[in-house]
Amino acid sequence: MKKIFNILLLAVFTLSVFTACEKDDDSNPVLKEPTTFSLNLPPYAANNIYDLKNAKTVELTCSQPDYGFPAATTYSVQVALNSEFTEKTEESEANYTELTTTYSTAKMDVVASELNTAIIELWTAQNEGADFPTTPISVFIRLKATITDSDRGVCISNVIELLKVLGNASTDKLEAPQTMFLVGSMLDTEWTIWKPMVQVSGLDGQFWRLIYFTAGDEFKFGTKEKEYIGSDDTRLTITDKAESGVIGTNSGNITVKNAGWYVVFIKAAVKGSDYTFTMTFYPGEVYLFGATNGGTWDYNDTWKFTAPDNKDGSFVSPAMTASGEARICVKTDVDWWRTEFTLCNGEIFYRENNPVNDSWGKDVGPEYSIQGAAGKTIRLNFTAGTGELK
């Protein structure tokens, strides 16, 4: 009888365990797939004129979709000139535009210039090129939500109407910036040095610079000197591909947590009457290409320079194996020659938009050509902007 009682007790305990495992609680959340969520109508939407020419942002707020548990959510803004949003079919295009910039919180400062561009393009496409109205029009907006870094939890909000939107159809086209500067504690403690960035060869509005950061260095940038663009600027997106720990601070400064050499790469894109900026941190890696390494023309770690552990040290190339012209670049996600440089009279000379079709010596001048030989190395001091062949 005692054995039977023990068996029954074990069965009851096992059943309770299975029941607990199926329970939807904080340790075992079950994803719900909501079909919609609430986009709020701004309280001043009925009487306020949204002047997109002079505004920087348009504020939107929403409730988070009910996923059954708190989840990081990415919001995209969709814009139409009609309350009925229609999808693309084989016969026709969608009647709305989804803005490029996305948002990670339920309070969004939508970039006004990007919204303006979308409205102008929609109007032009739907009105056979007719002039854009000079008086306010109605614009319809909805949001698309997705669980961040996944394809789950996709749902669409309700549609709201902004009654009075004044767009800017100016024909004055903003051009990509021709210069970009860095300023911050990695250059001098007083933030008085504005260091020019290097143009990416053949790509308008893109710039790079190899810089040494000590732990905790802070900086900003600008398309011109004394234009302080930082992490609090809604036009800026920062991506870290170097484990630098680059983050924003409450002051708006961009902070680098981990010391080291990094390639700071900034892309400025024209969005209506303003720019958006994408900043990417890459590891500070320099490579030797071409004849002097035996003919290797890709990022082969055998031909990667040794990096110094401080800002005043020199990058040192592996010993060359053959004679010929040395070609050098930093590693990013663009073609190697777009971030190429050489030495001229002992100073680092960046390719930028200089035409180098066959060689530095032939296309730019013999003084710009590093003529290597077996056993030779190249030393580069990026802080001083100098180098030598030894």
Secondary structure, 3 states (H helix, E strand, C coil): CHHHHHHHHHHHHHHHHHHHHCCCCCCCCCCCCCCCCCECCCCCCCCCCEECCCCCEEEEEECCCCCCCCCCEEEEEEEECCCCCCCCCCCCCCCEEEEEEEECCCEEEEEHHHHHHHHHHHHHHHCCCCCCCCCCEEEEEEEEEEECCCCCCCEECCCEEEEEEECCCCCCCCCCCCCCEEEECCCCCCCCCCEECEECCCCCCEEEEEEEECCCEEEEEECCCCCCECCCCCCEEEEECCCCCCEECCCCCEEECCCEEEEEEEEEEEECCEEEEEEEEEECCEEEEEHHHCCECCCCHHHECECCCCCCCCEECCCCCCCEEEEEEECCCCCHHHHEEEEECCEEEECCCCCCCCCHHHHCCHHHCCEECCCCCEEEECCCCEEEEC
